[in-house]
Amino acid sequence: MSATALPRTDDPIVAIATAPGRGAIGILRVSGFGLRPLADALVGRALRPRHAHYGPFLDAAGGPIDQGLALYFPAPHSYTGEEVLELQAHGGTVLLQLLLARCLEAAGESDPARGRARLPGLRLAGPGEFTQRAFLNDKLDLAQAEAVADLIEASTEAAARSAGRALAGALSHEVEALRERLVELRVLVEATLDFPEEEIDFLKQADAHGRLERIAAQLDALLARARQGALLREGLRVVLAGQPNVGKSSLLNALAGAELAIVTPIPGTTRDKVSETIQIEGVPLHVVDTAGLRAEHEASDEVERLGMQRSWGAIGEADAVLFLHDLTRLGEPAYDRAEREIAARLPAGVPVLDVYNKLDAAGEGVAGRAAVRETAAAPPARHEALALSARTGEGLEGLRRRLLELAGWQAGSEGVFIARARHLEALRATREHLGEALALAARDDAALDLLAEELRLAHDALGAITGAFDADALLGEIFGRFCIGK
């Protein structure tokens, strides 16, 4: 199925709904209308709605393929809103393929009672097509349908809980409440446009400007929570950068709590990117350890030059950069010169945090450690700084907290729902139109036709989140990213 085209929605569909591979249970689903003749052929008896029936699944000769549970859900009381047949068998790869083939075969066989095929047109489902039909049949709105995929793909407990809230309608309910308020406001504006000769100023009497301000404030709160939800879904890409042997790999291992990267005292041990996803307070952080950076003319060989090119490429794609320094080498002319050159090349638009590593080895006694901390507090680079020891873990907790702040995460965020970039774009577009509407409403000679248009555009932008207004191409793109059988 193309990711930008919707499949036919009147064909019955079938798919294996469990992940590939062996398991205790494997599930096969059929959705459409007129499924009873197919069910009779597969299980050899009539199925009561919403009851689990244990027995054999039959081949064309009436012999058993497997023993399992069969469930039948009549329309509209099913996941898709259509009739649904679910077969729960043993989770063998070959076995499930046999059952799938048998479903397609039985669908084309003639039903003795009716003299025609049991289920004409049965075909394999495309990615996300079961959930797409749930959306098209008003069982889920678009934001809830996306939350199904987000729940499956959640990489942290916090992300899973947030996706569950979105699936339950947390985002949708707030969006619909805002849309209802916008509709009320649009009615007032349209009424004023329709009856310009009336002496009563409908907008002032109804406090239209005050209503609009309250809607904008409610939208701002929703947008802030959506940003938190998007962070839980997407995470933050953090790149560790710096000269060779400053402790980048050691810091990656310390953050991950595992020996992921090889650590030696030999400069240039890391020649390519090493990535790991960790979580801090439920927020996924995609940490990338890169090859050490030098001045271009100091690269020892072609392999090191290629590694440095990849390092700069990763830095350019980062959401945040940890620029590591070696506290034991500060003051060395060659080292400091390379530090300045590297700092000058760091992208201006990416948040950079200077991390001064090897705190455990840099200063002896209270006076020495105080001097180290003073150096880290006033770094030669242009960024804020932290001092730590990747070896002992000192200062690591402060780094974790700062990474969350760089990500924009607000500790203790309750009731956060998962959100996607598409949702944020729609909310930002809505806010822009509301800003224009507020400016127009504040004018004494408000151009009501322009005000009405801005409110309409804001209303449509909100509708795109739940699918109240959307294009087929967008629906195809969304559901095309689902797994088969969902």
C-alpha positions in Angstrom: 0.0 0.0 0.0 1.3 3.5 -0.9 1.9 5.7 2.1 0.1 8.5 0.4 -3.0 6.7 -0.9 -6.0 5.2 0.9 -6.9 1.6 0.0 -10.4 0.4 -0.8 -12.4 0.4 2.3 -15.3 -1.8 1.2 -13.2 -5.0 0.7 -13.0 -7.5 3.5 -9.5 -7.8 4.9 -7.4 -10.3 6.7 -4.0 -10.3 8.4 -1.9 -11.9 11.1 -2.1 -9.5 14.0 0.8 -10.7 16.1 4.5 -10.0 15.6 6.6 -12.3 13.3 8.3 -15.2 15.0 7.4 -18.0 17.4 5.2 -17.4 20.5 2.7 -19.0 22.8 -0.2 -17.4 20.9 -0.7 -16.1 17.4 -3.7 -14.1 16.3 -5.4 -13.8 12.9 -8.0 -11.1 12.2 -10.7 -10.7 9.5 -12.7 -7.5 9.2 -15.6 -6.8 6.8 -19.3 -7.6 6.4 -20.9 -11.0 5.9 -18.2 -13.0 7.7 -20.5 -15.8 9.1 -20.1 -18.1 6.1 -16.3 -17.9 6.3 -16.5 -18.5 10.1 -18.6 -21.6 9.5 -16.1 -23.0 7.1 -13.1 -22.3 9.4 -14.6 -23.6 12.7 -17.4 -25.8 11.5 -20.1 -24.3 13.7 -22.0 -21.1 14.3 -20.3 -18.6 16.6 -22.2 -16.6 19.3 -21.3 -12.9 19.3 -18.5 -11.9 21.7 -18.0 -15.4 23.1 -14.8 -17.4 23.0 -15.3 -20.8 21.3 -12.6 -23.5 21.7 -12.2 -26.0 18.9 -10.4 -27.0 15.7 -9.6 -24.7 12.8 -10.4 -26.7 9.7 -8.7 -27.2 6.4 -10.5 -27.6 3.0 -11.0 -31.4 3.7 -12.4 -30.8 7.2 -9.3 -31.8 9.0 -7.8 -29.8 11.9 -5.0 -27.3 11.2 -4.8 -26.4 14.9 -6.9 -26.1 18.0 -7.6 -22.6 19.4 -10.1 -19.9 20.2 -12.5 -18.3 17.7 -14.3 -15.0 18.5 -16.9 -13.2 16.4 -17.8 -9.5 16.9 -20.8 -8.2 15.0 -20.9 -4.7 13.6 -20.7 -2.0 14.9 -19.5 -3.5 18.2 -16.0 -4.2 17.2 -12.6 -2.5 16.9 -13.1 -1.6 13.3 -16.9 -1.0 13.4 -17.3 -3.8 10.9 -17.8 -7.5 11.6 -14.6 -9.0 13.0 -13.5 -12.6 13.2 -10.5 -13.4 15.4 -8.7 -16.7 15.5 -6.3 -17.3 18.4 -4.0 -20.2 17.6 -0.6 -21.4 18.7 2.1 -18.9 17.7 4.1 -20.8 15.1 5.2 -18.9 12.0 4.3 -21.7 9.5 1.0 -22.4 11.3 -0.2 -18.8 11.1 0.7 -18.7 7.4 -1.4 -21.9 6.9 -4.3 -20.3 8.7 -4.0 -17.1 6.6 -3.9 -19.1 3.4 -6.9 -21.2 4.5 -8.9 -18.0 5.2 -8.2 -16.7 1.7 -9.0 -20.1 0.2 -12.2 -20.5 2.1 -13.4 -17.0 1.2 -13.3 -17.9 -2.5 -15.1 -21.3 -2.1 -18.7 -21.6 -2.9 -21.0 -21.6 0.1 -23.5 -24.5 -0.4 -26.3 -22.6 1.4 -26.1 -19.6 -0.9 -24.5 -20.9 -4.1 -21.8 -18.2 -4.2 -18.4 -17.4 -2.7 -18.3 -17.3 1.1 -16.6 -13.9 1.3 -15.9 -12.4 -2.2 -13.0 -9.9 -2.4 -11.2 -10.9 0.8 -7.6 -9.6 0.6 -4.6 -9.1 2.8 -4.7 -5.9 4.9 -2.3 -3.1 4.4 -0.3 -1.5 7.3 -2.6 0.1 9.8 -5.8 -0.7 7.8 -7.7 -2.1 10.8 -7.1 1.1 12.8 -7.8 3.2 9.7 -11.2 1.5 9.4 -11.8 2.2 13.1 -11.2 5.9 12.3 -13.4 5.9 9.2 -16.2 4.2 11.1 -16.0 6.7 14.0 -14.7 4.2 16.5 -11.6 6.4 17.0 -10.7 9.9 16.0 -7.4 10.6 14.2 -5.4 11.5 17.3 -6.6 8.4 19.1 -5.7 6.2 16.1 -2.2 7.6 16.1 -2.0 6.9 19.8 -2.4 3.2 19.0 0.8 3.2 17.1 2.5 5.4 19.7 1.5 3.0 22.5 3.0 0.1 20.6 6.2 2.0 19.9 6.6 3.6 23.3 10.2 3.3 24.6 9.6 4.3 28.2 7.0 3.8 30.8 6.1 7.5 30.8 5.7 7.4 27.0 3.4 4.4 27.3 1.2 6.0 29.9 1.0 9.2 27.9 0.1 7.3 24.8 -2.6 5.5 26.8 -4.0 8.9 27.8 -4.1 10.0 24.2 -5.8 6.8 23.2 -8.4 7.4 25.9 -9.1 10.8 24.3 -7.2 13.2 26.6 -5.9 15.3 23.7 -9.1 14.9 21.6 -11.4 16.1 24.4 -9.3 19.2 24.9 -9.2 19.9 21.2 -12.9 19.4 20.8 -13.6 21.7 23.8 -11.6 24.5 22.1 -13.3 23.9 18.8 -16.7 24.2 20.4 -15.7 27.6 22.0 -14.4 28.7 18.6 -17.7 27.8 17.0 -19.6 29.8 19.5 -17.4 32.8 18.8 -17.7 32.3 15.1 -21.5 32.4 15.4 -21.3 35.8 17.2 -19.0 37.2 14.5 -21.1 35.9 11.6 -24.3 37.2 13.3 -22.7 40.7 13.4 -21.8 40.4 9.7 -25.2 39.2 8.8 -27.0 42.1 10.6 -24.8 45.2 10.2 -27.8 47.5 10.6 -28.5 46.4 14.1 -27.6 49.1 16.7 -26.6 46.4 19.3 -22.9 45.6 19.2 -23.1 41.9 19.4 -19.4 41.4 20.0 -19.0 43.8 22.9 -22.1 42.7 24.6 -21.0 39.1 24.3 -17.4 39.9 25.5 -16.1 38.5 22.2 -12.6 39.8 22.9 -12.5 38.4 26.4 -13.7 35.0 25.1 -11.0 35.1 22.5 -8.3 35.8 25.1 -9.5 32.9 27.2 -9.5 30.6 24.2 -5.9 31.7 23.4 -4.8 31.1 27.1 -6.4 27.6 27.0 -4.6 26.9 23.7 -1.3 28.0 25.2 -1.7 25.6 28.1 -2.6 22.8 25.7 0.4 23.6 23.4 2.8 23.5 26.4 1.5 20.0 27.4 1.7 18.8 23.8 5.4 19.8 23.7 6.0 17.6 26.7 4.1 14.8 25.0 6.1 15.2 21.8 9.3 15.0 23.9 8.2 11.7 25.4 7.6 10.4 22.0 10.6 11.7 20.1 13.1 12.2 22.8 16.2 14.4 22.5 19.3 13.7 20.4 22.4 14.5 22.4 25.8 14.4 20.8 29.1 14.0 22.9 31.8 16.0 21.2 35.4 17.0 22.0 39.0 16.2 21.4 40.3 12.6 21.6 40.7 11.1 25.1 38.6 13.7 27.0 36.2 10.9 28.2 33.3 10.9 25.8 33.0 7.1 25.7 33.4 7.0 29.5 30.6 9.5 29.9 28.4 7.5 27.5 29.0 4.4 29.6 28.3 6.3 32.8 25.0 7.7 31.5 23.9 4.4 30.2 25.1 2.4 33.2 26.7 -0.2 30.9 30.0 -0.7 29.1 28.8 0.2 25.6 31.9 1.9 24.2 35.5 0.8 24.4 37.5 3.0 26.8 41.3 3.1 26.7 43.9 5.7 27.4 44.9 5.7 23.8 43.6 8.8 21.9 41.3 8.0 19.0 39.9 4.7 20.3 36.5 5.7 19.0 36.6 6.0 15.2 32.9 6.0 14.5 29.6 7.0 16.1 28.2 4.9 19.0 24.6 5.4 19.9 22.5 4.5 22.9 19.0 5.5 24.1 18.7 6.1 27.8 15.9 7.5 29.8 15.8 10.2 32.5 12.5 10.5 34.4 10.9 8.7 31.5 12.2 11.1 28.8 14.2 9.2 26.1 17.6 10.6 25.3 19.4 9.3 22.2 23.1 9.8 23.2 25.7 9.7 20.4 29.4 9.2 21.2 31.5 10.6 18.3 35.1 10.2 17.2 37.5 12.7 18.7 37.8 16.1 17.0 41.1 17.7 16.1 42.3 20.6 13.9 41.8 19.4 10.3 45.6 19.4 9.6 46.3 17.3 12.7 44.3 14.2 11.5 46.7 11.2 11.5 45.2 9.2 8.7 42.2 9.0 6.3 40.2 6.8 8.7 40.4 9.5 11.4 39.4 12.2 8.9 36.3 10.2 7.9 35.5 9.7 11.6 35.7 13.5 12.2 33.5 14.2 9.2 30.8 11.9 10.7 31.3 13.6 14.1 30.6 17.0 12.6 27.6 15.6 10.7 26.1 14.2 14.0 26.7 17.5 15.7 24.8 19.3 12.9 21.8 17.1 13.5 21.9 17.3 17.3 19.2 18.7 19.6 22.0 19.4 22.1 25.8 19.0 22.2 27.9 18.2 25.2 31.3 19.7 24.5 33.7 17.7 26.7 37.0 19.2 28.1 39.8 17.4 29.9 40.5 19.3 33.1 43.9 17.7 33.4 45.1 19.2 30.1 43.8 22.8 30.5 46.6 25.3 29.9 48.5 23.1 27.4 49.0 25.4 24.4 48.2 22.8 21.7 45.2 21.5 23.6 43.8 25.0 24.3 44.3 26.0 20.6 42.4 23.0 19.4 39.6 23.8 21.9 39.1 27.3 20.5 39.1 26.0 16.9 36.5 23.3 17.7 34.3 25.7 19.7 34.4 28.2 16.8 32.9 25.5 14.4 30.0 24.4 16.7 26.7 25.3 15.2 25.2 28.5 16.6 21.6 27.2 16.6 22.3 24.1 18.7 22.3 24.3 22.6 25.9 23.5 23.8 26.9 22.6 27.3 30.6 22.6 28.2 31.3 19.5 30.3 34.7 19.6 32.2 35.5 15.9 32.8 38.1 14.2 35.0 37.3 16.2 38.1 38.6 13.3 40.2 42.1 13.7 38.7 42.4 17.4 38.2 42.8 18.8 41.7 44.2 17.6 45.0 42.6 18.8 48.2 39.9 21.4 48.8 41.9 24.2 47.3 42.7 22.3 44.1 39.1 21.3 43.5 37.9 24.8 44.2 40.2 26.1 41.5 38.9 23.4 39.1 35.3 24.4 39.7 36.2 28.1 39.2 37.7 27.2 35.8 34.6 25.3 34.8 32.4 28.1 36.0 34.2 30.6 33.6 35.0 28.5 30.6 36.9 30.0 27.6 34.1 28.9 25.3 30.8 30.8 25.0 28.5 28.2 26.7 27.4 27.3 30.2 29.4 24.6 31.9 29.4 21.7 34.4 32.3 19.9 36.0 32.1 16.1 36.7 33.9 12.9 36.8 32.7 10.2 34.4 34.9 7.7 36.3 33.5 8.3 39.8 30.1 9.6 38.9 30.5 12.9 40.7 28.4 15.6 39.0 26.5 13.1 36.9 23.2 13.8 38.5 23.6 17.5 37.8 24.2 16.7 34.2 21.1 14.6 34.0 19.0 17.4 35.4 20.5 19.9 33.0 19.8 17.6 30.0 16.2 17.5 31.0 16.2 21.3 31.2 17.8 21.5 27.7 15.1 19.2 26.4 12.4 21.5 27.8 11.0 18.9 30.2 9.1 20.2 33.2 9.5 17.9 36.2 6.2 16.7 37.7 4.2 17.1 34.5 1.0 15.3 35.2 -1.6 14.2 32.7 0.7 14.6 29.8 -0.5 12.9 26.6 1.6 11.7 23.7 1.8 14.2 20.8 3.3 14.2 17.4 5.1 16.9 15.3 1.8 17.1 13.2 -0.1 18.0 16.4 2.3 20.7 17.4 2.2 22.2 13.9 -1.6 22.3 14.0 -1.6 23.9 17.4 1.0 26.5 16.4 -1.0 27.4 13.3 -4.1 27.7 15.4 -2.2 30.0 17.8 -1.0 32.2 14.9 -4.6 32.6 13.6 -5.9 33.4 17.1 -3.1 36.0 17.5 -4.3 37.7 14.3 -7.9 37.5 15.5 -7.0 39.1 18.8 -5.3 42.0 17.0 -8.3 42.5 14.8 -10.8 42.3 17.6 -8.9 44.9 19.6 -9.3 47.5 16.9 -12.3 49.9 17.1 -12.8 49.6 13.4 -12.4 45.8 13.4 -12.6 44.3 9.9 -15.2 41.6 10.9 -14.8 39.7 7.6 -11.1 39.3 8.3 -11.8 38.3 11.9 -14.3 35.7 10.8 -11.8 34.3 8.4 -9.0 34.0 11.0 -11.4 32.2 13.4 -12.4 29.8 10.6 -8.7 29.1 9.8 -8.1 28.5 13.5 -11.1 26.2 13.7 -9.9 24.2 10.7 -6.3 23.9 12.0 -7.6 22.4 15.2 -9.9 20.0 13.3 -6.8 18.5 11.5 -5.6 17.1 14.9 -8.7 14.8 15.4 -9.4 14.3 11.7 -12.5 16.4 11.6 -11.0 18.0 8.6 -8.2 16.3 6.7 -7.0 15.1 3.3 -6.8 11.6 2.0 -3.1 11.9 1.4 -2.5 12.8 5.1 -4.6 9.8 6.2 -2.6 7.5 3.9 0.7 8.8 5.3 -0.4 8.3 8.9 -1.9 4.8 8.6 0.8 3.6 6.2 3.3 3.7 9.1 1.4 1.2 11.2 2.3 -2.4 11.4 0.4 -5.1 9.4 -2.6 -6.4 11.3 -3.2 -3.2 13.2 
